[in-house]
Amino acid sequence: MVNEKVKIIEVEDKKPKPDPNGLMFGRHFTDYMFTMDYSTELGWHEARIVPYEAITLDPASMIFHYGQTVFEGLKAYRTEDERVLLFRPDKNIERLNQSSERLSIPKVDNEQVLDYLLQFISLEKDWVPSSEGTSLYIRPFIIATEPHLGLSPSSTYKLIVILSPVGSYYPEGINPVSIFVEESYVRAVKGGTGTAKTAGNYSASYIAQKKASNNGFSQVLWLDALEKRYVEEVGSMNVFFKINGEIITPALNGSILEGITRMSAIELMKEWGLTVTERRITIEEVVKAAKTGELEEIFGTGTAAVISPVGLLQWKDESITINHRQTGPLAKKLYDTLTGIQTGKLPDPFGWTVVVK
Ligand SMILES: *Cc1c(COP(=O)(O)O)cnc(C)c1O
C-alpha cells in the first residue's frame, strides 16, 4: 500500500501567506488538510488531501463527551538550499500509535501514514517558511466520531493532519525561563494517561499554569503524584539537570511523556562522551545541589522550543537561580546542534532527518 498516490481535492483560492516575521504559534493554517477515516468494517481508509475547512460532527460524537483523542506535534524545516526536512517523523507516528493504544483507538500503519504525511507536506511545501528559527508545525490528531453516549470505545474515527507556519520560539535569542514547582496539582500518575499525548492531560494543567503565571512564573515544574518529591516534567517539556558534571533526567516511569527531543538530546550527549543518567531525582536533591554550588544547568526539551533553559526555580519559599540566569553552555550546544541538524546547517550523522521530495 505504501507509495499509493493520495487523492487530492484541489482548493479553489489559495490563501495569502502570512508575514514570516512575527508569526504567532498555531494561528495560521495552510490551504489543505489531510484526512483519513476508520470504521470497524473498513479499518483506516479513504486517505485524502482536501481544502482546509471546518468539519461537521454529530453533537453526540464521542470525542465531545469522553475525550477519546490523541495528537502529535512535529516540524518541517526549510534548509538554506531550499530542501524541506522533517525530524524523526517515524518516532512521532510510533508515539501516536502508543498514545492510541492507551486511549483504545485503533492503530495506523506507520509506514503508510509516514508516506501520506510526506505527500501532504510536499503539496504544501511553499508554506514552509525560511527565516531563521521559523518552521511549519505539523499537527496530526485522531478523534472518536461515533454518535453514541455509551461508555465504550468509538467504532469510528477521523485522523486529520493540519499544518501551521510558526515563528521563532526565541525572537530575541534564547532566554532562560522562571519555573514554579507545583505542589498541589499533578499532571499525571503512573498507570494514568501521562505517557500519552491526549487532550485531557493538557486542559487539566491549565489551572496550575495560570497559578504560576499569576505569580510571575512562565512554567510549572511537575512533581510525582504520590509523594510530590520526584521531578517529572517542566510545562509540556522533559527536563534535564546538570549536577557536578553529570546530566540527570527523570527516568521514564509510566507517567512521563517520552519526548523525541529528550531521546535525541540523550543520544547526542552520550555521543559527546558526557555521562547521562536516567533515574529518579527529587526536588530536594536539586535544591541541595544549588546550595552547594553543584547545580550547573537546568533545561527543558520539546519540539516547540527545542531547548528551554531554566534560570529560576521557586519551590516553597526557596528561590534558586541557575547559572546566574544565563543560558548554560550545554543547553546552548544542544540547541545549536539540534536546530543545526533539523535545518540542514549541520551534517546529520544519525540519519534523523527525512527529505520531503
Ligand atoms: C510533547 C510533549 C513533550 C515533548 O515531546 P517532544 O517529542 O520532544 O516534542 C514532553 N512532555 C509532554 C507532556 C508533551 O506533551
The ligand as an SDF file (V2000), in Angstrom:
LIG
                    3D

 15 15  0  0  0  0  0  0  0  0999 V2000
    5.0440   16.6010   23.5460 C   0  0  0  0  0  0  0  0  0  0  0  0
    5.4820   16.6080   24.9570 C   0  0  0  0  0  0  0  0  0  0  0  0
    6.8370   16.5880   25.3370 C   0  0  0  0  0  0  0  0  0  0  0  0
    7.9680   16.7520   24.3540 C   0  0  0  0  0  0  0  0  0  0  0  0
    7.9840   15.8150   23.3420 O   0  0  0  0  0  0  0  0  0  0  0  0
    8.7970   16.0940   22.0030 P   0  0  0  0  0  0  0  0  0  0  0  0
    8.6020   14.8600   21.2160 O   0  0  0  0  0  0  0  0  0  0  0  0
   10.2090   16.3140   22.3960 O   0  0  0  0  0  0  0  0  0  0  0  0
    8.1760   17.3030   21.3770 O   0  0  0  0  0  0  0  0  0  0  0  0
    7.1490   16.4850   26.6790 C   0  0  0  0  0  0  0  0  0  0  0  0
    6.1860   16.4300   27.6210 N   0  0  0  0  0  0  0  0  0  0  0  0
    4.8790   16.4760   27.3000 C   0  0  0  0  0  0  0  0  0  0  0  0
    3.8680   16.3900   28.3830 C   0  0  0  0  0  0  0  0  0  0  0  0
    4.4870   16.5680   25.9650 C   0  0  0  0  0  0  0  0  0  0  0  0
    3.1940   16.6260   25.6560 O   0  0  0  0  0  0  0  0  0  0  0  0
  1  2  1  0
  2  3  1  0
  2 14  2  0
  3  4  1  0
  3 10  2  0
  4  5  1  0
  5  6  1  0
  6  7  2  0
  6  8  1  0
  6  9  1  0
 10 11  1  0
 11 12  2  0
 12 13  1  0
 12 14  1  0
 14 15  1  0
M  END
$$$$
